[in-house]
Each structure stands twice: as C-alpha cells, then as structure tokens.
C-alpha cells in the first residue's frame, strides 16, 4: 500500500490509481479469535489493549459488487474499538460468525482475525461492478452504518433494520488499516477544508448525536428546548452540546473532570 500512499501524496489521477496493481496484503490492526480468553478473570480496567491488538499484514478480501476499496489516510478510536480490543461485553467474533452465515459475501468476514475501526477518511482506489456514484480518486469520509438494503424495515429508518450493523465492530475489514473495504453507501465526500485527520473523526459520534437529537427518528429538537446531555464532553456528548448550541436549545450537561467542565462552559454552557 505504500505505492498508493505515495501516489496519493503526489496527486495521482483516478485513472492512475485504478491502474495500479493491488498488493496481496495490507497492514492492519486486529484481534485474534484464539486470544478471546486472554483477559479472563481480570477487571475491565486491567485489560490492556496493547496486549490484544496486533499490527501486521492481512490478505486483501474479494470486492463485492456494491463495495469499494479505500486507501485509508486517517482513522480514529471509538468506544467500540476498546470493546473489541478487550473482548467486552463479548468477543466480536460472534458478530462475524452471524454475518458469515447470511451470504457468500458475508462469509468473507468470518475470519480468525477481526480488523477493527469504525471511522476513517481516504481515497477510493477500486469500485465494485454495481457502484454508480463513486470512482477511483474520490476523496471520501466513511460512516459506520452498515445497512442491508434488502431489508424493507431499514428503508425509512436504517437503524431499525434487522441486519443493521456497525462497520468495523460487527463487520470485519474496519478503518484501522492501510486499506478498508466498505459498502458504497457508507461513503460521503470529504470536506475540502478539513485535513484527513479532522475528516476522519466525526462520522460515528456526530451522526449518532444528530440522529438522537435532531432527526425525525428521535427527539426532533427545536429552538428553546432544554436538553440534558449526560457526559457532555465525551465523543457523543461533545457533538450533542454543539448541536444544541447551534440549534437554539438550552444546554444542561454533566461531566466529572474540572478540565472537561471548563471545556463545556467554553462551548456555551452556564456554570
């Protein structure tokens, strides 16, 4: 993947990227099925992800018709990354086994290793035969909502789909890698004014906060509403605070550490 990275840094065209040969493997961060009991008997706080996470070469999976390969330029860590790495509340390999039973393409995910990571930004380098709206060379942000478009229950609200999943947590081939495999409908254009790192850290937490506060599928917050934000300076809470602030709501929140309290007040909350 180093050749792709250099080509992207040198502003290679989409055609150039599409014509570059894919390597047989790529570097990724993953956990191993055979090590799921390594923390048995330990308290959660004593489980060290540095013991369970591996960084090594893994084979490139086959590309399905509705999927893309993205050369990852930046990714981020979420709570589900930690859960995967300490095998809590249960090992994520059970999710991969369930996905593997659903279809031939799902079977690719049921592996002895799980590549984690549910956020990312990067450059499309290949598209599947059914992909219409994206092409090699596109700069994109990936969101984690892995939707089954064959399930009618997901058509109005994708989170209600029986097979809705979180990419990189309940699927394999996540974003903490030099390359990722994702459904084409997970892609969004990368904002040009953001760096790769700035673009990579927003989708999971921002989208979740937006759905719960603003969208028609949850609270439908309106100007003047009073909103209590529990954990107001964490990932979800930080975005929720800003959504309430910009939406004209009255903010009320909780956070434990004095340094975080000052951050919350700086965003517009009253002490």
PyMOL commands that set and color helices and strands:
alter all, ss='L'
color gray80, all
select helices_A, chain A and resi 2-9+14-19+33-35+44-46+49-52+79-86+93-100+104-107+152-154+158-160+184-186+196-200+203-213+235-247+258-266
alter helices_A, ss='H'
color red, helices_A
select strands_A, chain A and resi 25-32+54-59+67-75+113-115+120-127+139-142+145-146+165-166+179-183+187-189+226-230+250-254
alter strands_A, ss='S'
color yellow, strands_A
deselect
rebuild
show_as cartoon
